[in-house]
Every structure is written in structure tokens, then in C-alpha cells.
């Protein structure tokens, strides 16, 4: 099973992100755009996991205590790729978010997971392989509060990726 750990958003936040994604889509020549139900902020990507590794991920998540996280999204940008760019909404690197991600990574490593070593850059992916004349820039800030982190199952279904919450830990 393919797993990742994410922060999910309330309906109003998802609506705002979907509007930005739709504007990007409307101005694009081509691309694969993230379905509304899949918009999220990844904390850690775990990849293919066994049932035992799933339980270890749940253990690592449960070992953490964290408070509510106030998130501000204030810009749109992209990671350049030869076959089209990955477009995203950028998230402020607030202390509570960065601490949760760091603590989660540490707990997962202690449970035996091998994780990416690159610096965590919080963002919400809007589209992949996007070709557009749109330029990155600031957006009117989207502010939200997140109160739980969620272990997500990623599966292909009906010709697209389907993300299903399978375990979550609430803030204190």
C-alpha cells in the first residue's frame, strides 16, 4: 500500500485552493491537475509500505503531541521539470508546522523508515506536467487552522489517484 502523512483542510480552504487550481488550469496549454478532493499538505511521503510499516507509521504519529497549526498560504509557484512544471501554492514556514514535520520525521526514522533528506518545503500541489504562460506570484493570503494529521492511502481508481484517510491524530 502506498502511504503518506498529510494535513487536510476544511471545505472553505479547499474551495479557495480549488479556485486557484481552476485559474491555473484555464490558462494552461496542458497539464494534469489535482482533483479537489486530493488537495492537501504533505508532511512525509512514505511510499510503498507493508501492513507492519503502516502500524509503525501510526505508532510514530501517535507518539507526538502538537497544538493547532495556523497555516498561511500566500503565493503560487512551480518546480521546473523538463516535461512540464509542478505548480503549487506556497505555505509559510511557521514554527508550529516546521516543528511538527521535524518531529514526525524523527519519529518515523526511529521506527525504521528511510525518508528524503532534502529540506522540507511546505506546499500544496495544484498540477503536474503543467505548460502555461502564467507566472508565479503572490496570492491574497488563505489562512486556516489545522487540528489533526492524517495517514493517507494513495490508490489508483477510475483512472486517477484516490487518497483515503486511514488513521489520524488530533492536536491537543
C-alpha positions in Angstrom: 0.0 0.0 0.0 1.3 3.5 -0.9 1.1 5.9 2.1 1.8 9.5 3.1 1.1 11.7 6.1 -0.7 14.9 5.5 -2.6 17.9 6.8 -6.1 18.1 5.4 -8.1 21.3 5.1 -11.7 22.5 5.9 -14.1 23.0 3.0 -13.6 26.7 2.7 -9.9 26.3 2.4 -10.2 23.5 -0.2 -12.7 25.8 -2.1 -10.1 28.6 -2.2 -7.3 26.2 -3.3 -9.6 24.7 -6.0 -10.4 28.2 -7.3 -6.6 28.9 -7.7 -6.1 25.5 -9.4 -9.0 26.2 -11.8 -7.5 29.5 -12.8 -4.2 27.8 -13.4 -6.0 25.1 -15.4 -7.9 27.7 -17.5 -4.6 29.4 -18.5 -2.6 26.2 -19.2 -1.8 24.7 -22.5 -1.6 21.2 -20.9 -1.2 19.5 -17.5 -2.6 17.1 -15.0 -4.4 19.0 -12.3 -5.1 17.7 -8.8 -8.7 16.8 -8.1 -10.4 18.9 -5.5 -10.7 16.0 -3.0 -6.9 15.4 -3.2 -5.7 18.9 -2.2 -3.6 18.5 0.9 -0.3 19.5 2.6 2.1 16.5 2.7 4.2 16.2 5.9 6.0 13.0 4.8 5.8 10.6 1.9 6.3 7.0 2.9 5.8 5.2 -0.4 5.0 1.5 -0.6 4.5 0.1 2.9 3.6 -3.3 4.3 0.9 -3.7 6.9 3.6 -3.8 9.6 5.1 -0.5 8.3 1.6 1.0 8.4 1.3 0.1 12.1 4.8 1.6 12.7 3.7 4.9 11.0 0.6 5.0 13.2 2.8 4.4 16.3 5.2 7.3 15.2 2.2 9.6 14.6 0.6 8.7 18.0 3.9 9.4 19.8 3.7 13.1 19.0 1.8 15.8 20.8 1.2 19.1 19.0 -1.1 22.1 19.1 -3.3 23.6 16.5 -1.4 24.9 13.5 -2.2 28.2 11.9 -1.4 28.0 8.2 -1.0 30.9 5.8 -0.8 30.2 2.0 0.4 33.3 0.2 2.0 32.6 -3.1 1.8 30.4 -6.2 5.0 28.9 -7.8 6.4 26.0 -9.6 9.2 23.4 -9.6 10.7 23.3 -13.1 10.6 19.9 -14.9 11.6 19.1 -18.5 8.1 17.6 -19.3 6.1 20.4 -17.7 6.3 22.0 -14.3 4.8 21.1 -10.9 2.7 24.1 -9.8 1.9 24.7 -6.1 0.6 27.0 -3.5 3.3 28.0 -1.1 2.8 27.8 2.7 4.5 30.0 5.3 7.1 28.0 7.2 5.5 28.8 10.6 7.3 27.4 13.6 4.5 25.0 14.7 4.3 23.5 11.2 8.0 23.1 10.8 8.3 21.6 14.3 5.6 19.0 13.7 7.2 18.0 10.4 10.6 17.7 12.0 9.3 15.7 15.0 7.3 13.4 12.7 10.3 12.8 10.5 12.4 11.9 13.6 9.7 9.6 15.0 9.4 7.8 11.6 13.2 7.4 11.3 13.2 5.9 14.9 10.7 3.4 13.6 13.0 2.4 10.8 11.6 4.5 7.9 14.0 5.9 5.3 12.9 9.4 4.3 14.0 12.0 1.9 16.9 14.1 3.1 16.1 17.3 1.3 14.8 20.4 3.1 11.1 20.3 3.8 9.4 23.0 1.6 5.7 23.1 2.6 3.4 23.4 -0.4 0.1 22.2 -1.9 0.5 20.7 -5.3 -2.1 22.1 -7.9 -0.9 20.4 -11.1 1.9 18.3 -12.7 3.4 18.5 -16.2 1.8 21.9 -16.5 2.7 24.0 -19.5 1.5 27.6 -19.2 2.4 31.2 -19.7 1.1 32.0 -16.2 3.8 33.5 -14.0 4.2 32.7 -10.3 3.4 35.4 -7.7 1.6 36.4 -4.6 -2.0 35.5 -3.8 -4.3 37.1 -1.3 -3.4 35.0 1.8 -5.5 32.0 2.6 -5.5 31.4 6.3 -6.7 28.2 8.1 -6.2 26.3 11.2 -5.4 22.5 11.2 -6.1 20.3 14.2 -5.0 16.9 13.0 -2.5 15.0 10.9 -3.7 12.1 8.8 -2.2 8.9 7.4 -3.4 8.6 3.8 -3.7 5.7 1.4 -2.9 6.5 -2.2 -4.5 4.2 -4.8 -5.3 4.4 -8.5 -9.0 4.2 -9.2 -11.2 5.2 -12.1 -8.2 6.5 -14.0 -7.0 8.8 -11.2 -5.3 8.8 -7.8 -7.7 8.4 -4.9 -6.5 9.5 -1.4 -8.2 7.9 1.5 -7.7 8.8 5.2 -6.9 5.6 7.2 -5.6 7.0 10.6 -5.4 10.4 12.2 -4.1 12.1 15.3 -5.7 15.2 16.7 -3.9 18.2 18.2 -4.1 18.7 21.9 
